[in-house]
Amino acid sequence: MTGGKILVEGASAVATKAGLSPSLIGMTIVAFGTSAPELLVSVTAALKGTNDIAIGNVVGSNISNITLVLGTTAIIYPIVLKSLTLKWDFTFTLSATVLFYLLALNQIISILDGVILFSLLIIINWILFKKVDHSLEEFTEEEAEKVKKEPVLKAILLIVGGIVGLYYGAELLVNNAIVLAKQYGISERIIGVTIIAVGTSLPELATSVLAAIKKETDIALGNILGSNLQNILSIIGVTAIIKPIEVSELFLNSDFLWMIGFTLLLFPLMRSGYRINRAEGVLLVASYTTYLVFLL
């Protein structure tokens, strides 16, 4: 959604003027910006009582991020990763994914569950800021200096415009998904894990493909793992705090297991030479196709 891009630009400008480092901006505001569409869609869906769309949006987005987005990126240019990515990003993402499944086993993500998930996001961010080397930055110093020259009022207007754009975009997406489900007899779960999930994953796809073209694929991998972590801890956490989310057995017996399986698949791919080559990228995209076959 364009609203997410506008929100990131405005928030980045304000943060830079406040003296925040480019790396801190990248790990917080940019990460939030690319996940903002999923957040607004899930909250809107939960408030409308369409829980399958709220859950399917996150589960489907995480599945497509690992298989479709990461696979496409690796096909464009092989992904070379740092050991820290495996040690920190992957470990946190896998742990959050398993925890999400365990919390959902009683078929509801309660307010308490939401508080637990969101609290973990704060703790993990604190650990990353304290322990991980931030040498990879989303913004260069030149870009940061350029942003500093932008008027504050313009930055604030971008933030407001981004939020408004995201809100109406989420409303439009959810309302049309409900109409589509009723008109063609397709379940909200399938629409959630496919059309909506892929649609809200477009920011991650665009960011990762651009990184691959620039041959900066380690950034692409961090973007995917960070987004999946954000999807679970932030989006599900915040949505459940606003309104508890019911989880159907179909999700528990199918989509959740696919999500965990695809996350686990990343480990041997990443561990073998600390790179994901083009053949493995094709494998990931083929895995997504296999998931769709079983789903439909």
Secondary structure, DSSP 8 states (H G I E B T S, - for coil): -HHHHHHHHHHHHHHHHTT--HHHHIIIIIHHHHHHHHHHHHHHHHHTT-HHHHHHHHHHHHHHIIIIIHHHHHHHS-EE--HHIIIIIIHHHHHHHHHHHHHHTTSEE-HHHHHHHHHHHHHHHHHHHHHS---S-SS-HHHHHHHHTS-HHHHHHHHHHHHHHHHHHHHHHHHHHHHHHHHHT--HHHHIIIIIHHHHTHHHHHHHHHHHHTT-HHHHHHHHHHHHHHIIIIIIHHHHHHS-EE--HHIIIIIHHHHHHHHHHHHHHHHTTTEE-HHHHHHHHHHHHHHHHHH-
